[in-house]
Amino acid sequence: MKTTMNLPDALMTELKKRASEEHRTVTSIVEESLRRHLETDRSPQHRCALPTWNSGGYRVDIDDKDAVWDVLDDVR
């Protein structure tokens, strides 16, 4: 199945570098990584607490990725 993902430029650069070094495709590395992640133990004791963030009064619809990026750009 084809899909589109938005990844940070630095991550994609590192991913392409690793793929080249290992003579693999980017897809094969992403697939392997996702499989490993999904196979990990998801029991409550293995979950980590999510970080909290003071929005400074911003309200944003998290389903609207463009709005989220706009707020993050303003905060930086």
C-alpha positions in Angstrom: 0.0 0.0 0.0 1.3 3.5 -0.8 1.1 6.2 1.7 2.4 9.7 2.3 4.1 10.8 5.5 5.4 14.1 6.7 8.9 13.6 8.2 11.3 16.2 9.5 14.0 16.9 6.9 16.8 15.8 9.2 15.2 12.5 9.9 14.7 11.8 6.2 18.3 12.7 5.5 19.5 10.3 8.1 17.1 7.6 6.8 18.4 8.0 3.3 22.0 7.9 4.5 21.4 4.7 6.5 19.6 3.1 3.5 22.6 3.9 1.3 25.1 2.6 3.8 23.2 -0.7 4.2 22.4 -1.1 0.5 18.7 -1.1 1.4 15.6 0.9 0.4 14.2 3.6 2.6 10.9 1.6 2.5 12.5 -1.5 3.9 14.0 0.4 6.8 10.8 2.1 7.6 8.8 -1.1 7.4 11.3 -3.0 9.7 11.2 -0.1 12.2 7.4 0.0 12.3 7.2 -3.8 12.7 9.6 -3.7 15.6 7.7 -0.8 17.2 4.4 -2.5 16.8 5.8 -5.8 18.3 6.9 -4.2 21.5 5.2 -4.9 24.8 2.4 -2.4 25.2 1.5 -3.3 28.8 0.9 -0.3 31.1 4.2 -0.7 32.9 6.1 -0.3 29.6 4.4 2.9 28.7 6.1 6.2 29.3 4.4 9.4 30.5 3.7 11.9 27.7 5.4 15.3 28.2 3.2 18.2 29.1 3.3 21.6 27.4 2.1 24.9 28.5 0.4 26.3 25.4 0.5 29.9 26.6 -3.2 30.2 26.0 -3.1 28.8 22.4 -6.1 26.7 21.4 -5.8 24.5 18.3 -7.7 21.7 16.7 -5.2 18.9 16.7 -6.9 17.3 13.8 -5.9 20.3 11.7 -2.2 19.7 11.1 -1.6 23.1 9.4 -3.1 24.8 12.5 -0.8 22.8 14.8 2.3 23.7 12.7 1.2 27.4 12.7 1.0 27.4 16.6 4.3 25.6 16.9 6.0 28.1 14.5 4.6 31.0 16.6 6.0 29.4 19.8 9.5 28.9 18.5 
